[in-house]
Amino acid sequence: MHSVGEILKRSRESKKISIIDVSKELNISREIIINFETDYFKKDINSVFTIGHLRSYCALLELNFNEIVDQFKKEHFTDTTQKIEINRPIFNNKLLFSNKLISLSVILFVFAAFYFLFIEVENTSRQYAIIPDLPENYISIVEKANLDEEIKNKKIKTNEIINFAKLEIPSNSSSAIASMQKEEDSKSPIVTLKILDDTWVQLRDENNKIIISQLMNKDDEFSYDLYSNYSITSGNAGHIMILINNKVRGKAGKKGQIVDTLVLNSDFKN
């Protein structure tokens, strides 16, 4: 059975395509193409990028991508998963019984303390205030202060009602209409990334903080504010459709093309 590298090399040579031509067509370095054809796999490179490059190469050579990828994974990705048998824990019944007895004793103690402290003891003696009565000459002063405070509060509430009524009056002036239009125009456009086929996508903000970094599936969508200036990195730009305010602006790039830190603007069209 031929390896993935042999299949790719034979198919390329049968179509009389040079490695340089493949590199220019797919925007992939010649080193990556040579590594594919010699069955050399760098484990320090993200496997998502490797699979994306392999998908593009297979599409160019008109090969069955699914079969090639399955064989590539069998050749380069070994299953290191091991079944670990976990022994059933052995409980000491005597220790378990003693722990239950201690817990029950603590609960009974808490209930008994609560009962004797808050329920059983009933204080029927009359409580007296430690603050003496105000002298009669201060009573009128306190009453006046309370009255002034109440009048002040009523005035504040009245002013609030008047101001609220003013706000409710509709304005037909041209300045009001202009301000509303200005506010509407200041709304930032919404960018929607529509995934046409499975591809890896990463978004970063202006501070290089990762917003999303994952393998997006077909028909997935992700929307964000255009003025956020997110940068787009993807293993296959041809699988990402760009929409701004629900209007199609084209794809992020060609099929099989890798885009790195692509920042969209309102004039984007492809």
N, C-alpha and C positions, 0 to 999 in steps of 0.2 A: 504493500500500500504506500503510495507516495505521500510525503509530508506536505504541509501547507506551503512551505517555501518552494518546493519543487513544482507544485501545482501552479502557483503564481508565476514562477519564472517561465515554465513551459507555455503558459497561456499568453504571457507578454511577448515571448519570442515568436510564437505562432502568428501573432497579430503584427509582428515587425514594429514593435514600439520600443523605443529606447528608455532607459531609466531617466535620462534627462527630460524626455518628453512627458513621462509620468509625473516627475517632480514639478514641472511647470503647470501641467494641467490641474493637478490636485493641490498645488501650493504646499507640498510636503517635501521635506529635505531628502536628498538622495540617500543619506545615511539610513533613514527609516525604511526606505524601500529595499535597500540592500539587506538590512537586518531581517525584513520579512522573508526575502527570498533565500537567505542563508539559515533560516530558522533560529535566529538569535533574538532573544527577548530580554530587554533590560527591565529588571524587577523594580528599579528605583523610579520608573516612570509610571504615572497613574494609568491603571489598566483601562480606564474609560477613554482616554486619549488613544491608546493603542487600538482598542476595538473600533473607535471612530475612524481612524486611519485605514484599518483593514476593511471596514465597510465601504469606504470611498474607493479603495483600490479594487475591490471585488466588483463594484458597480462599473468602474471603467473597463474592466476586463470581461464584463458580462458573465460573471460567475455566480453561483448560488451562494449568497452571503450566509444564510443560516447554516448550511453544511460546513462551510469553511470555518466559521466562528466556533461551531461545536468541536470540530477537529482541533482547532487552535487551542481551545480551552483544555482539551484532553492532553495535549502535548505540553502545555506550559503552566497550567494551574492544577496542582495536585491537591487532592482532598485530604487535608490533615485532621479532619474531624474524628475524634475517638469517642467511643461509647464508654462513659464512666459509670460504673455501678456504685450506687450509694447504699451503704449498709443501713438497715433499719436500726434506729437508736434503741438502746436497752434502758428501760426506766427502772429505777429502784422504787418499788411500791411503798416501802416503809418511809422513805424520804418524802415521797409524794403525799402520803397521808399526814405526815407531821407538818408539811407546808400548808395543807388545807386547814389543819387544826389551828395553826397560828393565825392564818388569815381570818378564820371565823371568830377567833377570840378578839382580834383587833376590831372587827366590825361591831361585835357586841359591846365592847368597851366604849366605842365612839357613840353608839346609840344611847347607852346608859348615861354617859356624861352629858350629852345633849338634853336628855330628858330632865335630869336633876338640875341643870343650870338654867334652862329656859322655860320649862313647862311646869315642873313640880313647884319651884319657888315662885310664889305669887306675892308681889309687893302691893299690899292694899293701902299703904300709908299715903297720905296726901302729899304731893310734891308742891313746893313753894318756889316762886321765882326769887332769885338772889338779887334782882335789879329792883331798887325801890321805886315807888310811884313818883312821877314828875311833879314838881311844885306847880301850883295853879297858875302862877304868872308865866310859865313856859308853855302851857297848853295852847293858848291862842297863837303863839309863835309857830308851834309845830303844825297847827291846823292851817295857818296861812301858807306855810311852806308847801304843804301837801296840795293846797288849792292852786298855788302858782304852778306847781309841777304838772298838775292835771290840765290847766289851761294851755301851758306850753305844748304838751303832747297833742292836744286837740288842734292847735295851730299847725303843728308839723303835719298831722294827718290831713288837714284841709289843704295845705300847700301841695302835698303829694297827690291828692285827688285832682287839683287844678292842673298840675303839671302833666299828669297822666291823660287828662282830657285833651290838653293841647297836643300831646303826641298822637292821639287818636284821630285828630283832624287831618283828612287827606290833603296832600299838597299837589297842586297842579302846575307848579312853576316849572320853567324849563331847567332851572338849576337842579331841582330835585330829580328830574328825569335824566339829566346828564350824569349826576352822581350815581344813579342806579345803573346806567349803562357802563360807567367806568368801573363800578364794582363787579359787574357781570363780566367785563372784558378781562379783569385781572385774574379770573379763575384760570388755574393752570390746566393745560391739556392733560388728558389721561392716556398713557401708553399701555397697550395690551399686547403681550407676547403670546401668540397662539402657536402651539406646538403641532406641526404637521406629521411628525414621526418621532419615534423615541430618540432623544438626544440629551447630552449632558449640558446643563446651563448653570452659570454662576453669575450673580449680581453683587456688585460692591458699591458702597456709597462714596461720597467725596473724601471721607476719612479712611478709605480702604477697608471699611468694616463690611464683612460678608452679610448680605441680606438673605440670599438663598444660594445653596450649592448642592445640587442633586440631579439625578437622572430623571428628566421629565418624560412622561408618557405621551403617546399620541392623543390629541384633542385636549391636552391640559392647557390652561390659560393662567397668566399672571399679569396683574395690572399695577401700575404705579404712577406717581406724579411726574410729569416730564421735567419739571424744574428741580426734581431731586437729583438729576444728573447722575443716575446710576450707570455704571459701566458694565457692558455685557461681554461675557466670555463663554464660548461654546465650541464643542468639538465638531459641529456640523451646522454652519450658519444657514444652509439651504432648507433646514427643517424648522426654521423660526419665521413666522409671518408677523410683520409689524403693523399694528393698527394704532392710529392716533385719533382719539375721540370717535372710535368705532369706524374710522375710514381707513381702508387698506392702503398702506404706503409701500408695500413690497416686502421682500424677504431680507433677512439680515445679511445675506451673502449667497454665494453659489453653493450648490450641493457638494458636500464633502469639504468645504472650506472651513478652516479654523479661524474664528475671530477672537481677538484679545483686546479687552478694555474698549469696546465700542460704546461711545456715548452718543445718544440720539439728540436731535434738535427738532424744532417745529417744521423745518424745511426738509426733513429726511424723505427721500423717495428713492426707490430702487426697483 
